[in-house]
């Protein structure tokens, strides 16, 4: 059997942000309708917490596809030649279980995570929201800027990084890329002051965003922390916000931004208003007033990787992108 190998630059070309946002909407609606299967991710933490290996399998009925993302997460890679997220997405067809493609997971993760935040922002942020604050200056900061530019008309953009030089470099590079003005900031509080769109994209294990700083009517996409022991928002920020998640089961087991305030007995499970897919299907209300603060806690789901991989593979075959490799999988007669 032949499989298609799709590398990182090819993934980036085949998964433009606008198309990925549309694909993520459909994937989240399918999940809410019960048309996808995905267990909680399995994670192996390396000694000393230097990194982790995660496996994220999923099945999507509407796509007739199975997939798994196997990825390493090494936050300490910042400033080296290596991405913090590295690995591969394997795409299988669901009829016979045949492997169809292997593709770079770094770019899939970077794009689909921001695309899901784009879906949440389109649903939950005020229509006139346009003052964007980005906390963090890495890969997710870059892709979130792109997604926010698609779903809202931005009037002001500020960025903060724990390393000031990184914020300055991000502002210079992305200002040129998108023909917009981005202000590098020296403090988190100053970055988010009066902002009505906030994206937290850091690798911090401790809060970088406090509830007392949030302006009425703000919308927050919290994407940096994805384990129960880490969070980017303090308890006050989570308590005062209407909380939405990509998936309840994942949030109840993996989201430190939710689980730590819950352990402090400040909020309960009912603080989660709903999943983004439920809002898309009008099963759960989104924003209910202009003054309400909305929070989308993103953990990243295998069904999002699967939907991205399916779209990439379909386009790769159509446009003859990638390299076909004979691997195996066919029946061999015994001799």
Secondary structure, DSSP 8 states (H G I E B T S, - for coil): -EEEEE-HHHHHHHS-HHHHHHHHHHHHHHHHTT-EE----EEEE-GGGS-EEEEEEEEETTTTEEEEEEEEE-GGGTTSSS-SEEEEEEEEETTT--EEEEEEHHHHHHHHHHHHHHHHHHHHS-TT--EEEEE--SHHHHHHHHHHHHHS--SEEEEE-SSHHHHHHHHHHHHHHHT--EEE-S-HHHHHTT-SEEEE----SS--B-GGG--TT-EEEE-S--STT--SB-HHHHHHSEEEES-HHHHHHH-HHHHHHHHTTS--GGGEEEEHHHHHTTSS----STT--EEEE----HHHHHHHHHHHHHHHHHHT-SEEEE---S-----
